[in-house]
Amino acid sequence: MNDEEERDTSGVDQKVLSPLGRGGPWLPAVLASIGAGVMLSGIFAGATGIYGDVGNITIADMARESGRELVRLIVFSSMLLGAIRYQSWRSKRMMGELSLAAIRCIAVVALVEAVRVSQVQYGVLRFVLIGGAQYLLFAVCILSLFAMTIRETVLFTTGCTIGIAFLWVGSHLGTWIS
């Protein structure tokens, strides 16, 4: 029996969505550290990809943005873990070890959030380039860290992207209404 299969109590082998292989806990921990490091360096360097074209950035602005990024990392990782759990239920597969899946979700979100640091002018071009890069990076991370086929990965990535878009629009509508 290999890492990607786990014996069920009924004696039937089932595929696991978050197998013990694929880098174990160390690969996602290193990837999460790289993503968080890029994001923090962008925050403390005053990257225009995060702050816009603001002239003077204070320590308070950096602390505020660091707090926002921490909250965003926690919320999006929790949402991704829930989506992975739903995917395992929908595909009738076992999820695997919860802590490993959680570390992988943190790594995916940290890497996707690190793309925001890029220095692209604001406007439609930034939206298309950053959104496309985040979509591709998300798909590659899901495909490499979780045991999904390419078709499942594309459907999962598209579903997550649509869900986040609805949440984003809803939050802006809520802000606009109040």
Buried (B, 14 or more C-beta within 10 A) or exposed (E): EEEBBBEEEEEEEBBBBBBBEBBEBEBBBEBBEBBBEBBBEBBEEBBBBBBEEEEEBEEEBBEEBBEEBEEBBEEBBBBBBEBBBEBBEEEEBBBBBEEBBBBBBBBBBBBBBBBBBBEBEEEEEBEEBBEEBBBEBBBBBBBBBBBBEEEBBBEBBEEBBEEBEEEEEEEEEEEEEE
